[in-house]
Amino acid sequence: MDARKLILLFGALVIAGITAFMARNIVVGTPAPIAGAAPAAPGAAPINTTEVLVATRALPVGTILDAEAIKYVAWPTELVEGAYYVKGQGEAPKLQGTVVRFAIPAGQPITQGAIVKPGDRGFLAAALGPGMRAVTVPVSAQSAVAGFIFPGDRVDLVLTQSVSGGGDGPPLKASETILRNLRVLATDQRTDKGTDDKGNTIVTNYSTVTVEATPKIAEKIAVAQTVGTLSLSLRSIADNQGELEEAIARGDVKVPEGADAKTEKEFLARAAARPQDGGSTFATGADVSRFQRSSVPGKPKEGGNAMGGSPIAPGGAPFPGGAAPIQTGPTVTITRGNTVTVVPLGGKN
């Protein structure tokens, strides 16, 4: 068979195959489309569910609720009870600052009987930890971080005072951090006075803050209120962990030996939440201004001042030569620039 016949045979086979393929498609037809479920809209709740308020983490007794502790999730409608907080039927922000009365597991709905609100009977008793006390501290807008301190925050207590001495100099101005890591239980700030003409909630700045303290620290706070002015210093959330690690390194906090991971975690959480009354720091007027003192003024001594330095002439300049002249009668002090001259009455300059 020559080449021409082979080419014709091969072309006939190709045409026959194409024809058979097209005939099969015509006979079988196009497959019917498969019906699929339409995708749900983003954020839409499942069918037959209701959004209720649940705990995002385990909330033990005494926990002060904040925005991160609660959220709305879809819940089967047939399981929704009347004590649940249903979305659209209540305002979740009003629950911030309330205290957990009964322990709530993570993911479980918040019930109205499980929390107590500020002003309700038993609020402070539920918020206090075992062996702790509630102490109220008077503050102003300037000494309370302009009102940005809320229940659940942790603060340091700063005492500012003027210390007078026996001399004629100005008193010593001093500020000292006397207590650390105090948990704020409540403030007398009120938000129930309605809204203004723009729809904003009317908030009244508070004048007192109630903090959690041990019995000994409560005594110190009571005394500090009579010594000087108290101010609050808002703490960062990360400070507790860093100070706890330092306390463990110093040996002030000792982790129980042989404890399992859960027990050790609970112990460290309690240790980090305890208020602290040690390791105070201070600053004096001289730390912020060269014209202020750095020590308490003392009574001047013969040949020198109470602090062991050169005698001080009126005006604060040292006497020439480092020693005060012996005075036997009334004198007149004459100052020319940095030179101070004491002239007895009747004498010549």
Summary of the structure (lengths in Angstrom):
residues: 349
radius of gyration: 39.2
end to end distance: 149.2
largest distance: 156.1
contacts: 847
relative contact order: 0.10
helix: 25%
strand: 27%
